[in-house]
Amino acid sequence: MTKTIMIAHGSAAVQAARIIAAVAKEREDKARGYELAAQWHDKQEKACREIAGDDPRIDASMRAKAAVAAIHHGASAAGLRNAASDIRRKSLNE
């Protein structure tokens, strides 16, 4: 989604600085959102691993499903963190 930014009256340098700051904040907000989603996936992975290892109370088919879900959540968390790092890295290089 493209964000519309209003440019205030003033010199071109001031306007450019405001635009750059707005874009940087938008990127940082997006990266922070990815990190929060990764933390949620971490929590889900931990819960699934606990279920997968609960042999006496949970049957084998449910433990197998939980183990697969744990892998999914762990991979999702890693992917989200990579995306957040990529956004932050691009911001530093501009």
N, C-alpha and C positions, 0 to 999 in steps of 0.2 A: 504494500500500500504506500503510495507516494504521499508525503505530508506536505501541505501547503504552508509556506512560511511567509508572513507579512514582513516586508522590508520597510523599516522606519526611515524617515528623512535623515540625511547626514552624508558624510563622506563615503566613498565606495569602500574604503578600507574598513570602516566601522561596520558597514552593512555586511561585508564579506566575513568579518569576525563573528558577527551575530549568527550568520547562516552556518558557519563551521561549528560554532558552539552548539547550535540546535541539532545539527546532524550528529555530532559526537554524543550528545546526551541521549538521542534516540537510539543510537547503536549500543550505548552502555545499558540502557533500559532493556533492550532486547537480549543482550548477553546475560543480564541479571535474571531475566525471565527463564532463559535456558538453564541457568544454574539452579534456580528454584525447582524446575521440572526434574532436573537430574537428582536433586536431593529427594524428591518424592519417589523416584524410581529406586534410589538406594534403599529407602525404607521398605518399599514393596519387595525388593530382592531379599532383604534380611528376613522378612516375614515368610516368604516362600521357602527360603533355605531352612528355616526352623520347622516348617510344615513337612518339608521333604525328609528331614531327619527324625521325625517323630514316629518311630517304628511301632511302638506298642499300641498307640491310640488311633492311628490313621492307616487305612488299607494301602496296599501297594500301588493301585492305579492312581489314587489321589496323590500319593507321594511322588510318583513319576510326573504327573501333571505339574505339581508344585516345583519340581526340579527344572522342568522346561521353562516355566514362568520365571523362575529365578534367573536363568540364563538370559531370557528376553529382557527382563528389567535391568540387569547388569549391563547388557550391551546398549540398551537405550540410554542409560545414564552416561556411559562412556561417549556415545555419539553426541549427546547434548552438550557435554563438557567440551568436546572437540569443536563443535560449532561455536560455542561461546568464546573459546580461545581464538578461533579464527576471526571472529568479529573484532575482538579486542586487538589482535595482531594487526589487522588491516587498519584499524583506527590509529595505531601507533606509527604505521608506515606512511600515513598520508600527511 
